[in-house]
Amino acid sequence: MLKRAVIWGILGLVAGPIMIYCLILLALYLDPSCRAGDALTCRLDAGLNLMLGAIGGFVLFFAVSLVRSLLKKARS
């Protein structure tokens, strides 16, 4: 049960930054101040956002997998 949750957590470690990167690209595309090409007008710290996405993805996937396993075990 814990092994499966860790595996899902590692998958979330990969999926979280991918989703955050897509959201950053969407924000850069939709925000008119980011289109100007000036580095000072659009302040998105991609490194920090991707790190938070990795941590959040791991925690979310780990927790959901663990809760699902516990619920499945409780039903049996």
Residue frames as qw, qx, qy, qz and C-alpha x, y, z in Angstrom:
[[0.000, 0.887, 0.461, 0.000, 0.00, 0.00, 0.00],
 [0.266, -0.853, 0.109, 0.435, 2.75, 2.44, 0.95],
 [0.476, -0.175, 0.599, 0.619, 4.93, 1.29, -1.95],
 [0.295, 0.593, 0.645, 0.380, 2.10, 1.99, -4.39],
 [0.086, -0.955, -0.247, 0.142, 1.55, 5.45, -2.85],
 [0.390, -0.642, 0.337, 0.568, 5.26, 6.28, -3.23],
 [0.429, 0.146, 0.676, 0.580, 5.21, 5.17, -6.87],
 [0.134, 0.809, 0.527, 0.223, 2.17, 7.37, -7.52],
 [0.280, -0.888, -0.033, 0.364, 3.91, 10.19, -5.65],
 [0.441, -0.338, 0.498, 0.665, 6.92, 9.91, -7.96],
 [0.298, 0.485, 0.666, 0.482, 4.58, 10.04, -10.95],
 [0.082, -0.934, -0.346, 0.035, 3.09, 13.19, -9.43],
 [0.450, -0.639, 0.205, 0.589, 6.61, 14.56, -9.07],
 [0.336, 0.021, 0.611, 0.717, 6.81, 14.41, -12.86],
 [0.080, 0.646, 0.679, 0.340, 3.21, 15.39, -13.67],
 [0.225, -0.826, -0.331, 0.397, 3.10, 18.42, -11.35],
 [0.238, -0.537, 0.266, 0.765, 5.82, 20.46, -13.11],
 [0.199, 0.215, 0.734, 0.612, 4.42, 19.52, -16.52],
 [0.044, -0.769, -0.631, -0.096, 1.03, 20.95, -15.57],
 [0.262, -0.802, -0.111, 0.526, 2.58, 24.05, -13.99],
 [0.310, -0.255, 0.484, 0.778, 4.74, 24.63, -17.09],
 [0.117, 0.477, 0.726, 0.481, 1.64, 24.43, -19.30],
 [0.162, -0.865, -0.455, 0.139, -0.11, 26.95, -17.05],
 [0.333, -0.619, 0.143, 0.696, 2.92, 29.26, -17.19],
 [0.248, 0.047, 0.629, 0.735, 2.93, 29.09, -20.99],
 [0.011, -0.694, -0.677, -0.244, -0.79, 29.83, -21.03],
 [0.259, -0.842, -0.243, 0.405, -0.29, 32.82, -18.72],
 [0.332, -0.400, 0.357, 0.776, 2.54, 34.11, -20.89],
 [0.168, 0.292, 0.713, 0.615, 0.35, 33.78, -23.97],
 [0.120, -0.749, -0.630, -0.168, -2.76, 35.37, -22.47],
 [0.339, -0.768, -0.201, 0.505, -1.20, 38.20, -20.43],
 [0.468, 0.844, 0.110, 0.237, -0.69, 41.27, -22.67],
 [0.215, -0.918, 0.334, 0.002, 2.11, 42.62, -20.45],
 [0.713, -0.335, 0.574, 0.222, 4.13, 39.44, -21.03],
 [0.741, 0.529, 0.361, 0.204, 3.93, 39.74, -24.82],
 [0.138, 0.978, -0.128, -0.084, 6.02, 42.89, -24.98],
 [0.840, 0.337, -0.242, 0.350, 9.26, 40.97, -24.68],
 [0.000, 0.718, -0.413, 0.560, 10.58, 43.15, -21.87],
 [0.555, -0.027, -0.779, 0.291, 11.99, 41.05, -19.03],
 [0.038, 0.008, -0.537, 0.843, 10.79, 43.51, -16.40],
 [0.509, -0.110, -0.129, -0.844, 7.12, 43.58, -17.40],
 [0.881, -0.146, -0.312, -0.326, 6.34, 39.92, -16.80],
 [0.094, -0.548, 0.741, -0.378, 7.62, 38.48, -13.54],
 [0.953, -0.128, -0.072, -0.265, 6.91, 34.75, -13.53],
 [0.198, -0.619, 0.757, -0.071, 9.56, 32.86, -11.59],
 [0.824, 0.184, -0.425, -0.327, 9.47, 29.63, -13.55],
 [0.426, 0.275, -0.805, 0.309, 12.02, 27.82, -11.39],
 [0.222, -0.090, 0.649, -0.722, 10.13, 28.45, -8.17],
 [0.723, 0.126, 0.035, -0.679, 6.78, 27.61, -9.76],
 [0.749, 0.242, -0.593, -0.169, 8.12, 24.33, -11.17],
 [0.220, 0.211, -0.825, 0.476, 9.62, 23.39, -7.80],
 [0.433, 0.010, 0.486, -0.759, 6.32, 24.07, -6.05],
 [0.778, 0.213, -0.251, -0.536, 4.55, 22.08, -8.76],
 [0.561, 0.248, -0.786, 0.080, 6.85, 19.11, -8.17],
 [0.009, -0.086, 0.776, -0.625, 6.31, 19.17, -4.42],
 [0.566, 0.126, 0.250, -0.775, 2.57, 19.72, -4.77],
 [0.733, 0.245, -0.486, -0.409, 2.28, 16.99, -7.40],
 [0.382, 0.175, -0.873, 0.248, 4.09, 14.48, -5.19],
 [0.190, 0.015, 0.668, -0.719, 1.98, 15.29, -2.14],
 [0.645, 0.189, 0.022, -0.740, -1.29, 15.24, -4.07],
 [0.719, 0.229, -0.595, -0.276, -0.65, 11.97, -5.92],
 [0.267, 0.161, -0.865, 0.394, 0.78, 10.29, -2.80],
 [0.313, 0.037, 0.559, -0.767, -2.16, 11.34, -0.62],
 [0.722, 0.195, -0.124, -0.652, -4.84, 10.36, -3.13],
 [0.642, 0.225, -0.727, -0.094, -3.23, 6.97, -3.72],
 [0.128, 0.111, -0.830, 0.532, -2.87, 6.33, 0.00],
 [0.475, 0.092, 0.380, -0.788, -6.48, 7.32, 0.75],
 [0.748, 0.221, -0.357, -0.514, -7.79, 5.17, -2.12],
 [0.506, 0.195, -0.831, 0.126, -5.79, 2.19, -0.85],
 [0.085, -0.033, 0.730, -0.677, -7.06, 2.69, 2.70],
 [0.617, 0.150, 0.132, -0.761, -10.66, 2.96, 1.51],
 [0.721, 0.233, -0.570, -0.318, -10.30, -0.14, -0.64],
 [0.331, 0.148, -0.864, 0.349, -8.80, -2.04, 2.29],
 [0.294, 0.010, 0.552, -0.780, -11.59, -0.88, 4.62],
 [0.719, 0.163, -0.154, -0.658, -14.28, -2.15, 2.21],
 [0.638, 0.218, -0.731, -0.100, -12.72, -5.60, 2.03]]
